[in-house]
Amino acid sequence: MAANKQKGSGTFETQPLGDIESARSRHMWTRSSVHATGSLVIAGEWDGTVTAFDRDTLEAQWSVDHPEHAVGLETLGDSLVVAGRGETGTIASYDLETGEREWSYDTREDVGEASRESIFYLPYVVGLESGSVGNDEGAVADQTEPALYAAARRYERDGEHREWYSTVYAFDADGTVRWRYETDASPISIDLDDAGERLAVGYNRCMGVHDNGLVVLETDTGSPSWTWDPGTEGDRRVGDVSFDGDRIAVSSHGDKRGYLLGPGGAELWRVDLATETEIDGETLYAYPNHAHANDGRVAFVTGNTYAIESRETENRHPNEHRIAAFDADGNSLWDANVGGFIHGLEAVGETMVAPCAQNFRVREPDTHGVRCFSLDDGEQSLEQFEGIATAATLQEGIIGAIEEPVEYHDEDRTRGEYALRVGSLE
């Protein structure tokens, strides 16, 4: 069942962020971040600048220089935590009111130094989650102390030999590392359950000893509670994970399906999302990159089309760039076209916000912008941008998004600008 579509109001306010290299026809890696609190909207930039703006006036309240690319933001109590990508893979905490740095940690100490001067080889903090831990008796449910969970990784290649190094962390509010969980696989997503007792870690690439796409860790000790894997050949495994009570939704890069798992990894159901499909003599597929589960419903988002024999194809998988929602039994609720590549899926309850960039094979500038969906019935809206939307946040009805400029390879013009865009769901 297709979802209804409704245009946005065009009322987003704009705060320019300076200069950045324009994206091209193919989407680029994560370069920016955005995060909203009760009073601020905070932008993290590619040059390391982190600026907190008043969310009503967009006046800058403070600005700091993170030591490297500021690719992730998260609130931890009265602090802002910034995830870095660079030589040190720095995680740093800043006072939300003043921007003063409180503590920092270099993940390079655990995942190692880059073996080559390339963005893909640098230490990269891919995920941050904030929660709470219990008192000295270990009663997690008491939620007495704020805690931060993070995942960092590093890649290297020597000829045909490829290898990943990764660490998952639990930090106390003062930056003390409570535990580490280390593997030779590549984490891509983490999610904390509502009780703060378990952390789900999705591993995208498993090409070493570690051979599970999903590991669920006990937050008090960092010990694995249970693991799961799609059981597919090759090193591709998981794209995203999302808790819903004691269940976890998983998007699988291994077989291009979506799963809902129960306690212990029991497979409750699975659905085909963008599985291998033959069109004009080519076998095509698309990766399910994002998942969101809430109140017995699950949504999955798929990405770009690829061909088994070559990534260069003029054909398109029929389910590329789609969002599809399912009920607690795996029955289809609705689906919709998201228009292009979705860099991330931010959600609060049943409301989902998807920043949309270009479809690199069929360049359609009208798809640039932020889409909002209701998990309940698929009702949606679109706020169009001239440039591409690469990051988004949702908090108390306020949407913050990052717009980046784009230059298509067959056009002699720049579309959009590097800017923070802020608007309301209403």
C-alpha positions, 0 to 999 in steps of 0.5 A: 500500500503506497503512502500519501504524499504532501509537499512541505511549507517551505518555512525552514530557516537557513543559517550558512555554515561556510564553505565545503567541497561540493558533492558530485553525482555520486553521493559522498561519505558522511561529512556533517552532523546535526543535533537538537536539544530543548533550546539549541540546534548544533551543527558539526562541520567537515572542518571540525567546527561545532556551533550551537545555535539558539533554535528559535533565533538561529543566533550562535551561542558558542563555537568550538574547534573539534580536532577533526571532522565532526561527524556525529553528535549526542547529548549526555546529561548537560554535555554535548559529545562529538564523534570524530573522523580523522587521525585520532578518531576523537570522542570529546565532551563539551559543556552544552551551555558554554562549549567548554571542553570537559574531556576527550578520548582518542580511539586511535589508541585502540583501533590503531593509526591509519596506514594510508593518508586516505579518508577511508583509512582514518579512525572513524567513530560511527555511532554514539548512544546515551543512556544511564547506568545503575547504582553500585548494586548494579540496578540499571533500572535506577538510571542514576548515572548518565553513560555514553556508548560509542563504536569506532573502527579503522580499515586497512588494506595491503594488496588483496588482504583487507582488515578491520579493527573496531572497539565498542565503548562504555563511558561514564559521564566524566570520560572514564572508560568503563569497558571495551568490546573489541573485534576485527569486524566493522561496526555500522550501527548501535542502538540502546534499549529503553531500559538501558540494559542492552546495547545492540551493535550491527556489524556491516563487514565481517572478514576475520575471526568475528563472524556475527552481524549482530552482537547484543552487549550487557551494558553493565559489563560489556559482555555479549548477551547473544549474537545473530547473523543472516548466515549469508556468504561473503563479508556483508552482514548488517546495515542497521539495528533498532530496538523495540522493547525486547525485540530488534529490527535488523536490516541485512546487507547479506541477503537484502532482507529485513528481520525482526528478532526476539530475545536471544535472536529468535527470528520472528519474521523476515521480509524481502526488501531489495533482494536479487532481481533479474532485469534485462539480463542483469542481476540487481540488488540494493542494500537495506541501509536503515531500520526503525522499530516502534510500538510493534511496527518496523520501517526499512529504507533501501539505497542505491541499485547495484549489479552483481557483475558490475556497479555500473548499470543503467537499470534500477532495482524496483525497490531501490530508494524505498521506505517500507513499513510492516506490522508486528507480524511482518505484514505490509502496512505501506511503502513509499519512494524516498527519491534518492539516497538517504544518509540516515533515518532519525526517529522519535516514536512514530515520526521519522525524518529522512535527509535525502541526497541525489539518486546518482544514476537518475539525477532528479534535483526535486528529490533533494530535501528532508522527508518526514513519515508517520510510521503509523500510516505512511503520511508524509511531507517533503521540505525541498532543498536546492542542495542535498540533505545529508544529516537531520535531527528531530526533537520536540517537533523541531527538525534540524538538517544539514544542506550541502552543495552539489554539482552534477557531473553533466551540469555547469552549476552549483546547486544549494549551499553549506547550511543549517536548515531549521523548521517545524513539523507543523 
